[in-house]
Amino acid sequence: MLAPADTGQWVEGKNYFRIEPAVPTDRADHVVVTEVFSWGCPACNQFQPMADVIRKSLPAYVHWQYLPAAFIPPEDWPTFQRAYYTAQALGLDNPTTHDAMFKAIWTPGGPLNTYAGLGTSQPRVKQHLPSIADVAKFYARYGADPRTFEATADSFAIRAKMKRADQLIKAYGVDSTPTLVVNGAYRLDVLSAGGLLQTQELVHYLAQKEAAAMHLKQ
């Protein structure tokens, strides 16, 4: 595959940032695009429709994955990080449940709301935030056994994945969400790209650039 033509539209250090050292992925035959996110992040909720558009638009040589952050404990992010890996371990991580989690958290009256007063001018963080047991009940709608979900969430394997996620986010230099990481080599977000449509274009540009460096066939 040929590298994309450098038209000068995208400037390293302004529109996207090189990760040094680059972090190897576990897929030698794909370019990996990673969205660092949290279900508890309002900006991630707003970005989710565009994330779906970008994910669906990428060529077959690109693998899209999610990396849950735990930056903000007062808004339940560690719980949602644990929930993500638990759902993944139980085979319940898919576009339908991913979108449903956002809706459950950010729709007024949703079963996993972290803010009271959503839809008003003064939303506030709830005193009692959703627990893993609450998330387990939510996933029961999609076939999960709540007891199995809770037990899995408390397992060594899930704790190890959470620790690894924190390490990767630090290695990527990510300090806000949503952030996109292309093949462990480049980092960008909507602000750096210049907008939502530009984000899609930039992800395609960097993915093609990495594919050419890896000698992948389209």
Solvent accessible surface area in square Angstrom, and as a share of the most:
residue,aa,sasa,rsa
1,M,65,0.29
2,L,156,0.77
3,A,65,0.51
4,P,26,0.16
5,A,82,0.63
6,D,113,0.59
7,T,111,0.64
8,G,51,0.49
9,Q,99,0.44
10,W,27,0.10
11,V,72,0.41
12,E,74,0.33
13,G,50,0.48
14,K,137,0.58
15,N,16,0.08
16,Y,8,0.03
17,F,68,0.28
18,R,108,0.39
19,I,6,0.03
20,E,137,0.61
21,P,119,0.75
22,A,59,0.46
23,V,19,0.11
24,P,121,0.76
25,T,49,0.28
26,D,131,0.68
27,R,91,0.33
28,A,98,0.76
29,D,91,0.47
30,H,45,0.20
31,V,0,0.00
32,V,2,0.01
33,V,0,0.00
34,T,3,0.02
35,E,1,0.00
36,V,0,0.00
37,F,1,0.00
38,S,2,0.01
39,W,4,0.01
40,G,0,0.00
41,C,5,0.03
42,P,63,0.39
43,A,42,0.33
44,C,0,0.00
45,N,45,0.23
46,Q,142,0.63
47,F,7,0.03
48,Q,10,0.04
49,P,89,0.56
50,M,22,0.10
51,A,0,0.00
52,D,22,0.11
53,V,74,0.43
54,I,0,0.00
55,R,57,0.21
56,K,151,0.64
57,S,45,0.29
58,L,21,0.11
59,P,35,0.22
60,A,99,0.77
61,Y,21,0.08
62,V,18,0.10
63,H,48,0.22
64,W,27,0.09
65,Q,61,0.27
66,Y,33,0.12
67,L,10,0.05
68,P,3,0.02
69,A,0,0.00
70,A,24,0.19
71,F,78,0.33
72,I,64,0.33
73,P,82,0.52
74,P,94,0.59
75,E,29,0.13
76,D,10,0.05
77,W,8,0.03
78,P,42,0.26
79,T,27,0.16
80,F,2,0.01
81,Q,2,0.01
82,R,58,0.21
83,A,0,0.00
84,Y,5,0.02
85,Y,20,0.08
86,T,0,0.00
87,A,1,0.00
88,Q,74,0.33
89,A,55,0.43
90,L,60,0.30
91,G,64,0.62
92,L,23,0.11
93,D,48,0.25
94,N,60,0.31
95,P,73,0.46
96,T,91,0.53
97,T,3,0.02
98,H,3,0.01
99,D,36,0.19
100,A,17,0.13
101,M,0,0.00
102,F,5,0.02
103,K,128,0.54
104,A,5,0.04
105,I,0,0.00
106,W,34,0.12
107,T,67,0.39
108,P,81,0.51
109,G,76,0.73
110,G,12,0.12
111,P,76,0.48
112,L,1,0.01
113,N,10,0.05
114,T,0,0.00
115,Y,39,0.15
116,A,25,0.19
117,G,31,0.29
118,L,29,0.14
119,G,79,0.76
120,T,85,0.49
121,S,111,0.72
122,Q,146,0.65
123,P,60,0.38
124,R,157,0.57
125,V,60,0.34
126,K,75,0.32
127,Q,166,0.74
128,H,149,0.67
129,L,51,0.25
130,P,13,0.08
131,S,51,0.33
132,I,30,0.15
133,A,35,0.27
134,D,55,0.29
135,V,0,0.00
136,A,0,0.00
137,K,133,0.56
138,F,9,0.04
139,Y,1,0.00
140,A,42,0.33
141,R,159,0.58
142,Y,80,0.31
143,G,67,0.65
144,A,13,0.10
145,D,76,0.39
146,P,47,0.29
147,R,206,0.75
148,T,63,0.37
149,F,0,0.00
150,E,72,0.32
151,A,70,0.54
152,T,29,0.17
153,A,2,0.02
154,D,99,0.52
155,S,37,0.24
156,F,157,0.65
157,A,58,0.45
158,I,2,0.01
159,R,110,0.40
160,A,43,0.33
161,K,77,0.32
162,M,24,0.11
163,K,132,0.56
164,R,126,0.46
165,A,1,0.01
166,D,70,0.36
167,Q,89,0.39
168,L,28,0.14
169,I,7,0.04
170,K,172,0.73
171,A,54,0.42
172,Y,11,0.04
173,G,41,0.39
174,V,10,0.05
175,D,126,0.65
176,S,54,0.35
177,T,18,0.10
178,P,18,0.11
179,T,6,0.04
180,L,3,0.01
181,V,0,0.00
182,V,0,0.00
183,N,19,0.10
184,G,2,0.02
185,A,11,0.09
186,Y,8,0.03
187,R,56,0.20
188,L,2,0.01
189,D,42,0.22
190,V,43,0.25
191,L,163,0.81
192,S,19,0.12
193,A,4,0.03
194,G,50,0.48
195,G,20,0.19
196,L,86,0.43
197,L,122,0.61
198,Q,69,0.31
199,T,1,0.00
200,Q,36,0.16
201,E,88,0.40
202,L,0,0.00
203,V,0,0.00
204,H,59,0.26
205,Y,31,0.12
206,L,0,0.00
207,A,1,0.00
208,Q,63,0.28
209,K,57,0.24
210,E,23,0.10
211,A,0,0.00
212,A,13,0.10
213,A,72,0.56
214,M,57,0.26
215,H,155,0.69
216,L,23,0.11
217,K,185,0.78
218,Q,173,0.77
